[in-house]
Amino acid sequence: MPDWVYAVILGIIEGLTEFIPVSSTGMMLLAKQALGLPNGFWDTFAVMIQLGAILAVVVLYFGKLWKQVVGLPTDPEARKFALTVIVAFLPSVVLGLIFHDFIKAVLFDNPTVQCISLIIGGIVLLFVDRLAPKPVAHDPFKLPILKALAIGLFQVLAMMPGVSRSGATIVGGMLFGVEKRAAAEFTFFLAIPTMLGAFVLDAWESRDQLTADTMPLIAIGFVVAFLVAIVVIRTMLAVVTSRGLAPFGWLRIAIGGVGLALLNFA
């Protein structure tokens, strides 16, 4: 198949999985291996098109986010919201810079680790969905600083492929008393600086791969991921609100189990 077809396929997978608790990075890497794509550029591609999915958050929540931005000079609540996002973002910045090369060089090329992470994460989602304490925080724009920090610490777990960033942050929020829809929306907002930072870091470190031949492929994946994510965000919130995390837990277990079976018996 031509490369642009691979770019479309991976863009669809990114848009489908970035915001549901199944690990977009893990799914992208498993798909890359299943399609027989080589390491190097396609690893960079998988990271860079995440920004397309993040742009979907900006578009869908533009009014609410813009209200926070223009309110920063005069509104204490807007400043507090900005602080919660920064506090939640910082753990990933520090540890991401320290372990970026190791994660990309070692864990990105280990499909067994990714499948096991999917299964373990699925089991965690099932337990948290049933055992999480009664929520006391219901507004993602008004989370206490310590709850935001706890969510940020859980996000660090998602540096391992197969551990969903959205899943880790939603679980962290629910364990610390954040209502599941509010936790999901806060993880959308937290994704904006997190994935923008990952995009910039990877673009700089992989700048030699960004050529006239590869940039159109990244653009295709970016646009496809954006369009698919627009639909997925709305659907994901509806599912989380009505059915909780259990559907995503079983989905992770099924994908990880099938992946392990194919790795060991194919």
N, C-alpha and C positions, 0 to 999 in steps of 0.2 A: 504494500500500500504506500502511496505517497505520504510524505511527512505531514502535510496539512491535515490529512485524515487522522493521523495520530494526535495532532494538536487539538482537533475537534473532540475526539474521544476523551482525552485527558481533561479538556476544558469542561466537558459535561460531568465527568466524575468529580472534579474540583467543586463545581457549582452545586452538585447534589450533596456533597459530603462535608463541606467546610463548616456548616452550622448545625448539622445534626451530630449527635454524640457517637460517631463511628470512626473518627480519625481520617480526615481528608488526606493527610500526608501518608499514612499507612496504606490507604486505598490506592492512592496515586502510585506509590512505589510498587505495590503488588501488581497493579495494572501494567506498569512499565515493564516489569519482569515477564508478565504473561504475554505481552505484545512483542517481547524480544528486543526492546529498545536498549541501546548501550548506556552505560554510565556516563557521567560528564554533563553534557548539555541538557539531557532530559531530566536530570536531577535538579539542575538550575531552573529549568522550565517549570517543574512542579512547584517550586517555591515562588517564583515570580508571578505566576498567573493567579496566586492567591489574592493578590491585590485587586483583581477583577471582582472576586467574590466580596471583598471588603467594601468596594465601591457601592455594591448593592445596599449595604447597611446605610451608607451615607445618603443614598438617594431615598430609601424608604423612611428614614428617620430625619430627613433634612430639616424639617420644620422645628422639631424638638431640639435637635442638636444646635441649630442656628440660634435658637432662643437662648441656649446656654452660653454660646460664644459671645453674643452681643450683650449678655447680662454680666459678663465677667467684671467689668469696671465698677458696677453699682450693686449687683445682686449677690449677697452672701451665699445664697443657696447655689447659684451658678458656680461660684468659686469653690464651694465645698464639693460639688459634683466633679469639677475638674481635678481637684485634689484626690478624690477617691480613685479616679482613673489612673492618675500618675502613681499613686501608692501601689495600686494593683499591678501596674505595668513594670515597676522597678525590679522586682525579683527576676523576671525573665530577661531583663536587660543585662543585669550583672552576670547571671549564670549562663545566659545565652552567649555572651562574649567569651566567657571562659571555656565553654564546652562545645562551641559551634563546630570547630574543625573535627573534633572527635566524633560528634554525633553524625556529621555528614559523611565522614570517611568510613566509619565502622557500622553504626546502626542502620544507616540508609541502605546498606547492601546486605542486610540480614533479614530475609523474609520470614524465617522461623521466629525471630524476636517479635516481628510485627504481628504475626498471627497469634502468638501467645498473649501479646498485649491486648489484642482485640478480645480474646476470650476472657481474660482476667477483668478487663474493663467492663465487659458485658455483665459479668457476675456482680461486680461492684454496683453497677446501675440498678440491677434488680433488687439488691439489698437496700440501697439508699432510698429507692422509690418507696419501699415499705417502712423503713425504720427511721427516716429523717424526722427530726423534732418538728413540732408545730411551728409554722413560720411566724415571725414577729416583724419582718421587714417586707413591705409589699411594693415599694416604689424604687425602681432602679436608679432614679436620679437623686435619691435621698438616703443612700446606704451609709451607715456608720463607718468611720475610717478603719476600725479594726476588722470589720467584716470584709471590707474591700481588700485589705491586706491579706486576709485569709484566702480569699478567692485568688489573689495574685500568686500566693504561694502554691496553691493547687495547680495553677496554670503552668508552673515550672515542670510538673510531671509530663506535660505534653511535648516537651523537647524530645522525648523518646517516640519515634515513629510507631504508630499503633495505639498510642495513648491520645485520645481525642482532646484537643484544646477546649472545645465547647463542653464536652462531657466532663472534663476535670473541673472546669470553673463552675459549671452548674452544680455538680456534686459538692464542691467546696461551699458554694453559697447555701445550698439546702442544709448541709450539716451544721452551718452556723446560723440557721434560722431565717434564711431568705426564701421567700415564696418562689416556687419553681419558674413561673413565667418571668418574674422580676429578675431571677438569677440568669435566665436565658437571655433576656434583653441586655443585662449588664455585660454578659460575655460578648454580645455583639459589639457594644461600645468599646470594650477592652480590646477587641480584635483590631480596631482601627490603628492605634499606635503600635500594637504588637506586630501585626503583619506588615505595616509600613516599614518598621525597623528591620524586619527580616528581609524584606524586599530590597531595601537600600544596601544592607550588609552583603547580601548575596550578589546583587548587581555589581558592587564594587569588587568583590573577591573573584567574580567570574566574568569580569569585563572583557577578557580576551575572547570569550565565547559569544559576546553580543556583536554579531556581524550583520552585514546586509542580508545574509542568507537566513540567519536565525531570528532576527527581530520580527519579520512577518509571522513566523510561527508563534512567537510569544504573543503578538497582537491578536492572533486568531484565538488562542487559548484564553487570553484575557477577556475578550468580548463574549465568548461562549460561557465562560465561568460567571460573568456578570449577569447575563440574561437568565441563566438557569437558577442562580442564587436568588434572584428577585422572587421567583416562584417558591423556592424552597423555604425561605425565611418565613413567609406567611404560613405555609403548610406546617413547618416545624413548630411554630408557636401554637397553632391550633391543636396539634397532636399532644404536645407537652401539657397544655392546659386541660385537655379532656381526658387523656389517658396516661399522663406521666411519662416516666423514662423507660418503663418496661418494654415497649415495642423496640426501642433502640438497643436495649440490653440483649434481647433475643436475637436481633439482627446481627449485632457484633459477634455473639457466640457462634451463630450459623456461618458467618463469613470466615471467622478465624478457624473454625473446625474444617470447613471445606478447603481452606488454604493449606492447613497442615496435612490433610489427607492427600491433596494433590502433590505437595512437596515430598511426601514420604512414599507414595505408592504410584505416582504417575511415571 
